[in-house]
Every structure is written in structure tokens, then in C-alpha cells.
């Protein structure tokens, strides 16, 4: 509901702006857009992660049901005679397709809107401050994005999160074409790599240092045994025109029964206690 209210209010604010005919009007519009972009919408992903966590929690407890083809919380019927004859069934993962489709549309729209807004604001800033010499950037797009540097930055952030949770973290070994650069939005690449490396580190620590349940103490078992590293390979397809970044770990893999679920926003193998901490750290 909070996220919905943010978008409704933002739409009303933007749509109320009169046609821009003067530099002053454009200045006022840019200030308002920047306020929405930098402040009001910056925490939306964390709020969505909290919502997904709460929904998963209710599903595990059987508190979410489908009644008359509508997903809702489990009603507390008790002995109320008015509720006799009402049928409800526990919500199963396979019945969440409508929710998955909505989240696909939501995140695709969010990415598109933020790219357009961010590009406009960045290009505007470059025009207003020509003394800032940065030929590598056209707005938010870096013409020489380095996967190597992006992996190093993501690994540093993931290591911090892993050490906070487990007391230790696997080493990240990077190989391949480390001098490769290509045009991309660095922040987007960082977010993708952070998620992959973070998950690889968590799986590795759970596999080789114990834990994986809600047993808090299991995560802090000290051991002289070195955990296997997380490997990241950077490859440019000279012939197929692709840039490939491969992340591999020795965390035990994914059970075959989970394959159909791994692309769902609502599915995770992380224990509830870890999910709470990841959200608290700002990376659900």
C-alpha cells in the first residue's frame, strides 16, 4: 500500500505540471523530478523486499488462501454461522502466477521510468556544468564500463554483508578478460552482480560452515578450514558480440525440484532469519 501511494502521489504531482515553455519552468520541473527520483522513490525496492518477505512468511504459516479465485489472508471464521459454507484453500506457489506477472510489469516499468528520469537529470547536469570533464559518460551510461571494476565493487559489498552475518566470507577469484570495457549503466551492473555474488557467498558458507536453518549459533561456528572461493569469469564474445560474466560457487547447487521456482520473486532458499538481515542491510 505504501508503494502504491508513492506512485499515485508522484503521478499526480508530475501530471499537474503545466506545459514547459520557459527555462524557469524547466528548472522547477527538474527540481521536482529530482526530488522524486532521489528521495521519494529511492527506498521502494526495500519496501517491496519487505512485502515479499511478509508474503512468504504468511504462505509458510498457511495464512494466505484463495477464496472465490481471490488471494487474501486466511479469514478467522471461528463459529460464526454466517461463514458456514465458505470454502478456502491454502495458497500454493504454483497459484501465484498472477502475482508474478504483476511484479514483472511493475519492475520493468520501474526500470524504464528510472532510466528515462535518471538520463534526463544526468544530461541536464552535464550541460549545466561543462567544466566537469568526464568524457566516459553520456548521462548515466558509461561508454567504458569495466566488468572487472564492477565485480570488485560488488564483491566488496557482498563480503561486508557476508562477514556481518557469518563472521567470515569466501574469497572472490576473478579471471578472464579483465581489461574488457563496454557501454552500460554501471549501477545496474553492480546491482545484478551484488545479488549473484551475495547468494554465492551465502550458499558457500552454509554448505561448508554449517547452518542454513534458523539456528543462529550455527552461523558463527569457527573453523580452520578455508571455505572454497567464489569464481567470477569475465568473457567477451568476439564472435557472438556478447559480454558474459559467469559466477560459480561450491555451495551445493539447486535441487531439481526447485528449478521451476528459482525465477520467482517470492522464492528463496535463505532462512527467514537471513532474509530479515538482508532486508535490514538494504539488499533483499
N, C-alpha and C positions, 0 to 999 in steps of 0.2 A: 504493500500500500504506500509506503514511504517513497519508493522508487517511482511508482505511478504518479504520485502527487508532484514529484520533482519535474517529471517530463510534461505533465499537464500545465504546471505553472510556467515552465520555460517556453512552451509553445504559445501560451497566451501572451507572454512578455514579448517574444520575437514577432508574433503576428500583429501586435499593436503598434509596432514601429512604422511610422509613415514612410512613404517613398523617399529615398535619399536623393537630394538634389544639390546639396552644398557640402563642402569639406567638413564643416562643423557637424552636420548631421551624420556624416560618415564616421567622424571621430566619436560621437556619442554612441552610435551603434556598435562600434568596435569595442568600446569600453564595456558595454553591457554584455556583448558576446564573450569577451574575455573573462568577465566575472562568472558567467555561467560555465564556461569551459574549464577554468582553473579551480573554481571553488565549489560551486553547487553540484557539479556532476563528477567531481574527482573521486568521490567515495562510493559511487554507485556499484562498482564491482565488488567491493567489500560487503555492501548491503545484500547484493544478490547471492554472494557466497554464504552469508548468514542464513538467508532464506532457504537455500538448497540444503544446508546442514540441518535446519529445523524440520524441513520436509522429510529428509532421510530418517531423522530421529523418530518422527511420528509414524513413518512407514514401518520401521523396525518394531515399534510397540503395537502395531496394528491399530493405530488411532486414526488412520486415513482410510476412508471407504468410498466405494462407488455406489451411489443410490440414485436410481432412475437415470443412469448414464451421466450423473454429475459427481465430480470428485469433491469430497468435503470431509470435514473432521468427523470422527466417529461420534454419533449422537448418543447422549446418555438417556436412553429411553426409560430405564427403570421399570416401574409397574404402571406407568401411565396408560390407561386403556385407549387413549387417543392414538397411541403409537403402535397398537396391535395391527398386524398385517403388513407393516413396513419391512421391506427386505433390503439388506445391505450386504455387501461382500467386501472383504479386506482388499486393499489396493495392492495389486501386483505390479512388478516392474514393467512387464510387457504391456500393461494398460496405460502407460504414461506417454504414449506416442503424441497425444495432443499437446502435452506439456513440453515435450522435446521439440516439436515443430514450432511452438510459440517462442521458445528460447533461441532456436536457430534464427528466427526472424528478428528477435529483439537484439541479439548480439551483432548480427550482420548490419542492422540499421544503425546501431550504436557506433560500430567501427566506421561505417561510411560517413555518418554525421561528424564524428570527431576528426576524421581525416580532412574533410572539407573545411571545418571550422579552424582546425589547427594550421592547415596550409594557408588559409586566408590571413590569420593572425601573424604567422611567421613571415610570410611575404611582405606583409604590411610593415612589420618591424624592420626588416632588411631595407625596405625603401626609405623608412624614416631615419635609419641610422646607417648611412652608406659608409661611414668610417669603420664599421665593423667588418674586417676583412676575413671572410670565410667563403672562399670560392667552392668549397666542397659541398655546400648546402644550397638547395633550391627549396626554400620553405622548410618543411620538416623532413624532406627527402635528402639523404646524404648520398652523393654520387659515388663515394668511395667507402661504403660501409664495409668494415672488416669483420668477417665472422670470427676470426681469432680473438679480436678485442672484445666482441660481444660475448663469446664463450667465457673469457676470463672474467668479465664483469658479472655474468650470471653465476658462474662458479663461486665467485667471492660471496655473493649474496646468499646462495644456496648453502654454502659452507657455514656461514654465520647462523642461519636458521637451523641447520642440522646439529651444530655444536650446542646451540641453546637447548635443543630437545634431547639429544643423545649423549652429550658430553664429548663427542668426537665426530669426525666426518671423513669419508673416503677421499683420497686424493683424486683430482681430475687430471687425466693424462690427455693432452691434445696432440693430434698428429694430422698429417695431410698437407694440404696447400695452405700454409699459414700466411702467405703473402697475398692471398686472394682478396679482391675487393669487388663490390658490385653495388648498383643503385638500390637502396631500400630505405625503409623507415627504421632507424636504429632501435627506438623504443619498442616497436612491435617485435623485432627480433629478440630483444632482451627478454620480453615477457614470455615468449614461446620457449626460449632456451632455459629460463629460470624454472618453468613448470617441469620440463623434461628432466633437468639435472636434479632438481629438488626431489622428484619422485624416484629417480635412480638412486640417490643417496639414501633416502628413507628405506627403500626395499633392501639395499645392501646392508644397512645397519641392522634391520630387523632379522635378516637371514643369518648374519654372522655374529651378532652380539646378543641375540635373544630378543624377547619382547614380541610386539605385534598385537598383543591383546590390550586390555585396559590395565594391566599390571604396571603401575608407574615405576616400581623399583627395577623391573626387568630392563628398562631402557638405560639404566645407569650402571649396569654391570661392567666393571673394568676388566680388561683383558690385555695380555701382552701380545696377543695375536693381531697382526695387521689385517685390517679389512681390505678386500680387493678394491682396486681403483675403479672409478667410472671412466670409461674411454669415450672420447669425442673425436670423430674423424671428419675433417673438412675436405670435401672433394668438389671440384668444378668439372662439369661435363663439357669438355671442349667440343665434343661432337654432338651431344644432345642438348646443349645450351642450358643445362640445369645447374643449380648450386645445391649440393647435398650436404647436410650436416647430420651425421649419424651419432646417436648417443646409445651406448651399450653398458650393461652392468651385470653383475653376478648376484642379483637379488632374488633368484629363484623362478623368475618368469611369471606368466599369467596362466591360470588354469584354463583349460579348453572351454569349460562351462561358462567362463566369463567373457569369452571373445565377443559375443553379440552385445554385451553391455558396456564395453570399455569406452565407447564414444558418447555415452550418455552423460549429460551434465549432472545427473543425480547419482551416478555410480562412483564408488571409490573403494579401494581396499584398505585405506587408512582407518585406524581405530578411531572411535569418537573423540578420545582424549587428544589425539594428534590433530584431528580436524579442528577442534576448538583452538589449539595453539596456532595452527597455520592461519586461521582467520584473525586471531589476535595480532599476529605478526604482519597482517596485511597482505597475505597471499593465500587465498582459499583455493 
